[in-house]
Amino acid sequence: MTLRFLGKIGSNKDECPQLFAADNGYVVIAWKTDRTEIVEIPHALLGFLEKNTYLDTPLTDTGRGTFTLTGKLVTDQKTLSQIKIEPYETAVEVPRAERDYFGGLPSHD
């Protein structure tokens, strides 16, 4: 899988987590939780998503400026060799969806 860096934000130490565009979605380098497939990201990381796309997985607001989300654990060594992961982080792949509705109610003029 080929990765393209989109952005990073978070801690003062190393500005993690990070977001990458991947072949068929996104790869998120994020803080580990007690479940392997669930990671935690700061709200602001979503600002690096490609235009008119979103993470096609439910986001759960933690109430402290972060979301948890579920993704497929990245285990492929070729993919992992493209990124730096701290011991408290992990990498998950998340599907990308195209945004075609931007909210609001239709006008009844």
N, C-alpha and C positions, 0 to 999 in steps of 0.2 A: 504494500500500500504506500503510495506517495503522499507525503504531507506537505502542506503549505501553511506557514505560520500566519495567523491572523491577529493575535494580540495576547497580552498577559496583564494581569492586575491582581492585587491582593496584598500580601504581606509586605512589610518594609524590607524584609531580608532578601528575598529573591524574586519578588513580583510574580509569584505563582498564585493561582492556577493559570493555565495557558489554554488557548483555543487554536486548533489547526483545522483547515479544510482537508478532507480526505477524498478518496476516489468516489465513494457513494454516501458521504455524510460528513460528520465532524468527528474529530478526536479531541477529547477534553482531558487535560492533565489536571487533576483536582485532588482535593484533600480526601484521604481515606475515611471511611466510616466503619462501623462494625459489620457491615455486609459488603462482600467483595464487589458486587455489581453496582452498588450505590455510592455515589461520590457527592461532595459538597462544593459548591462554587459561589463566589460573590455575585450579587445581582448584576454588577457592572460588567462582568465578563460577557454578558449577552450583547453588549454594545459592539462587540467585534464580529458578530455574525455577518455573513454575506448579505448584501442588499436583498430584500424581499424574501428572506428565508427565516426559518425558526428551527429549534431543536424539536424533533418529532418524538418527544417523550414527555410524560408528565413532570412538571416541576412542583416541588413542595416547598413552600416558604417556611423557613425555620423560625422566623420572627426576630432574627438578629442580623439581617442584611445579606443572608445567603439563601440559596435553594439547594435541596438535594434532588438528584435525578438518577435514573437507572440507565445503564448502558452495558454494552458487551465488553468484557475485559479484553484488552489488547495484550496478546501473548506472543505475537509474531516477532521474532528477534530482528528481522530486517526493518520492521516498522519502529520498534523500540530503539534501534540504534540511531534513529534520526532525532531523538528527543532526550532531554535530561529530566530525570524524575528523582525527586528527593525521597528519602525513606518514608516520609509521612504522606506521600502522594501515590496515585495510581493513574493509569490511562484507560479510558473507556471510549468505545466507539458508539456514536449516537446517530440515528438517521437524521437526514436533513429533509425538510419539507418546504415547498414553495408557498409563500403567502399570496393568496389571491383575494382575501377579504381583509379590510383594514378597520373594521368596526363601524359603529354608528348604525342608526336605523335608517331604512330607506325613506325617502321623502314622499309624502302623500299630497303633493301639489296638484 
